[in-house]
């Protein structure tokens, strides 16, 4: 396998990150089921324990911090399921990742289309 590419300011989701974030992503995937979303909201700590999240992942979950969740191995597509519990969408996640408001992030997307 080739060397890991470093992109400044970016957490590359590769095999190592996938392994690191397996429990977190598995938990987020479980949110496809409404009963699981309800169980999470009722007792976040117990739900995180059920999936075996590590301290870094638990802290990021408590803080609702997308960048920390990604650093902890989260995949943005699974994290969107977590964010959806709180009425957030992928554009909200992108705004948080880029340090902008949602409207600024959307404007950047429109401008990039040219």
Buried (B, 14 or more C-beta within 10 A) or exposed (E): EEEEEEEEEEBEBEEEBEEBBEBBBEBBBBBEEEEBBEBBEEEEEEBBEBBEBBEBBBBBBEEBBBBBBBBBBBBBEBBBBBBBBEEBEBEBBBBBBEEBEBEEBBEEEEEEEE
